[in-house]
Amino acid sequence: MERDTVCGKTSETDLDLDYYRRRNTYCSSKIERARSLYGVSPCCQFGPKGTILDNSSSFLTIPDPSSQKLKWVKAPLTVLVVKKMYDDSVLSAFKKLVSWLCEVVYRKTGLLAGGGKI
């Protein structure tokens, strides 16, 4: 299948291969890309799930980690609790959490036999 001559290439396969090999310089001598002096328009859509935020302060706010809460859709199968070492300020909250977990979720028998302490 023959095409009109574009940048010295005549066959369709030559055009396709050359285009993919040198995508940025393809026919650069004949076709100039339009350059904009301005930045991205604020109403741009970046696909179905991405847009530029209208309120710039909403993405600069970093939430306090202590105010975050864990939420499961269904009950977890296993729970691993790790205590922060050398920090006595979290000890009482840690004990409350572990005792609550022991009431709601049963402990493994190996943990009970191994002398797991709260």
Steps between C-alpha positions, in 0.01 A plus 500: 500500500654828393451840659591847392860593566544642851852592613652287229323178606260332261375170641262471794728265695796735461287785633381301802843364595671834456231674704540265796879505488534876497169620636626845606685581179251358252464746213633778718628691198154533345258506796560739790331438835311791647658624823297670770634789704260419783494214751237236542145627481330470840203317350710213357380144546766231535295196407186374671648496852743790512441874506674806631365583845292815525597573859878510530491479881326162498803304378753689713334401826672207669274322749625432851586127526355480851157603370490221241292193575518154353185364344454153361221399264487159666671355805876440451628144505821584687625803689862586576553759773845654540582724794727798453807437714630747759187717488309488828240751381331239279513217753153553648337540157685189381373295795142615437526410132644156563246416770216609270641289216529200732132536590380536142754285312624172648875452546690218336566204726873528431499850640328385817741207543803720427418731788379798297446782747302815461 
